[in-house]
Amino acid sequence: EAGEDLKQKTRSFLQKKTRGYTRKSMVNYQYAVSFAACFLVLLLGGNWLYFTPTTKISIDVNPSIELSINRFDRVISVGAFNEDGKELAEALPVKFMGYVEAVNQIMDNEQVAKLLSDGEVMTITVVESGGKQSVRILSEMESCTAGRQNTYCYSVDSDKVGQAHAHGMSCGKYRAFLEIQAAAPGISLEEVQDMTMKEIQDLMRDLYPENGNEEKRHHGGGDGHRYRHG
């Protein structure tokens, strides 16, 4: 039985309170949306940084594979360039490992170890990315391979990677082809593509007898740096 004056005051009071709650809810909603948007940007940005390769490590024996390395020194993908390489990549789950651990696992693989003990040759080629990372990786690869039999380390310019992949070759084997081609232009890429690294090394020895096996060298289009361990 409230009077009209009391009813009007009650309506005014409730309307005022309702508007206040709406504004507050809107502010909270806008804050939540902004926070979610910032979180999404950070998540996507971090994901992009993590899965962007900054250099590559090519490992070639007869199995021929490439490890793509991110700025955090982690293996983010493994590419294979022949059937033996596919089998090796499938046998060794090195994705997301640190590159040193990944390379050690590859070198310790039973198949790879047997090939090397039988006189086959392994080359580890680091792509020069223009920063300190590739220099550090090459140095660490030399340390990893110290004392290992028939193992060699090289580096190659980053602009060779696209050329190598266009021909279906790892950048390590393509670097070797360029070095061979510099001395023997008549040798085709197809001939080198099916060679093992030992066969390639023997061919290089014939083409560059003056260099021997122990000498560091810069030669031909490969821009490689070669060291021997073991």
N, C-alpha and C positions, 0 to 999 in steps of 0.2 A: 504494500500500500504506500510505497514511497511517492513523494510529490514529484512534479515535473522538474522542479529546480534540482533536486537531488539526482534524478535520472540523467539530466543533462550533464551535470558535473561528473557523474560516473562514466558516461560515454566519453567525455573529453579526456578524462584521466586515462582510460583504457586505450584510447586512440593514441595519446601521447606516448604511453608505454610501449605499445605495439610498434610504432615507428622507430623508437629507440632500439628495440630488439632487432628490427629489420636492418637498421644501419650497422649495428654491431655484427650481425651475421654476415652482412655483405663484406665488411672489413676483414673478418676472419676468413671468408671464402677467398677473397682476393689475395690474402697473405698465403693461403694454402696453395693456390694456383701458381703464384710467383715462386714459392719454394719448390714446388714440383717441377716447374720449368727449368729452374736453375740446376736442380738435381739431374734432370734429363740431359741438359747440355754438358754437365760435367761427366756424366756416364758415357754419353756418346763420344765426347772429346777424348776421354781416357781410353775408350775402346779403339778409337781411330789411331791414337798414338801407339797403343800396344801392338796392334796388328799391322802397322806400317813397317816394312823391312827397311833397314838402314844400311845393310851390307849382306854379302853372301859368302858362304864357304863351300867351295866345290871340292868333292872328294872323289877321286878316280883311281880305279885299279883296272878291273874289267867292269865290275859294278861301277856305275857312274851316277852320282847323286849330288844335289845341292841343298844346303841348309840355308834358309832365309833367317836372318838374325835381326831382332828389333833393337831399339835404342836401349833397352834394359838387358841386353846380352842374352836374350832367350830365343830359342828356336821356335819360330811361329809357323813354319811349313817345311816340308821335305819334298823336293822334286826329284824324279827319277828320269834318266835319259836312255836307258836300255832295259832289257828284260831282267838282267842280273841286278840292276839298280832297283827295279821295282820289288824284286824278292827281298833284297837287303832292307829297303825302306819299310816293308811290311813286317819284317822280322824284328826290327828295332824301333820300339815306340819312343823316339827321342823328342817328339814334339813337346814344347813348353819347358824342356830342360835348359839349363845353362849350356852354352855352346862348348865349353871345355869338357863337361861331363858327357855331352852328346858325342863329341869327336872321340873321346876315349872309349866309349861303348862301341863305336863303329870299328875302331882299330882292334879292340879286343874280341870282336865277333869271330866265331870259330872259322867261318868261311874266309873272311878277310885274312885272319892270321895264317891260315893254311896257304893261301895264295902267296903271301909275302915270304913264308918259309920255303916255298917252292921256287923262289926267285922272281916272282912277279913284283911289280913296282907300284907304289901308291904315290900320288901327288895330291897335295892339299893346297888349293889356290884361294887366296883371300881377295875379294873385290875391294879395290881402293875407292872408298866413298868420299874422300876429300876432307875427312875429319880425323880426330885422334883415335876413334874406335877401331878402324881397320888396321892402323899401325899397331895398336895394342894387341889386337887379335892375331896378327901375323907373328908378333913376338911370342905370344903365348902358344901358338901352334908350333913354333920352333922348339919351345920348351917341352910341349907334349910329345913331340916326335923324337926328341933327343934320345939316342940309344936304341931306337927302333930300326929294324933292318929294312933297307930298300924304300925309305920314305923321304920324300922331298917336299919342300915348301916353296910356294911362289906367291906373287901378287899380280893382279891384272887390273887395268883401268876399267872403271865402271861403264864406259861407253862400249866396251866389248860384249857386255852381257846381252844386250838386245840382239846384236849380230849373232852371237852364239845360239841363243834360243830360236832365232829365226831359221837356223839351219838344223835344229833339233839336237844341239850339242850342249853339254855343260860348258860353263865359261872356262873351266880348267883345261878341258880337252881342246877347246877352240883356241885358247892361248898357245897350246902346243902346236896346233895346226899352223897358226900364223908364223911361229918361229921356224917351222919346217918350210913353209912356203917362201919365206924370205931367202932361203938358200936354194930351194928347188921349186921354182914357180910352176913346173910341169906337174907336180903332185896335186891331185884333186882332193877336195874336202871329203868326198865319198870314200876315198882310199884310207884316209886317216880315221874317219868316223868309226870304222869297224875294227881298228887296231886296239890291242890292249896297251896300257901305259908302258909296259916293258918293250913292246914292239916299237912304240913311238920313241922311247929313250934310245933303243939300239939304232934307229934311223937317225936320230939327232947326233949320236956319237959318230956315225959315218959322215954326216954332213958337217959337223964341227969338231973334227979330231983335235984341233989345236986347243980347245977349251978344256978337255978332260972332263972328269966327273966331279971334281972337288971344287971347281971354281964358280964363284958367284958371277952371274952374267946378266947383262941387259942386251936383249937381242931382238931384232925384227919387230914385227907389228904387235907382238904379244906384250911388250913392256913388262916382261916377267923378271922376278928376282929369284934366283934358284939357289937352294942350299941342299946339301946332302947330309943325312944323319945315318949312322950305323954302317 
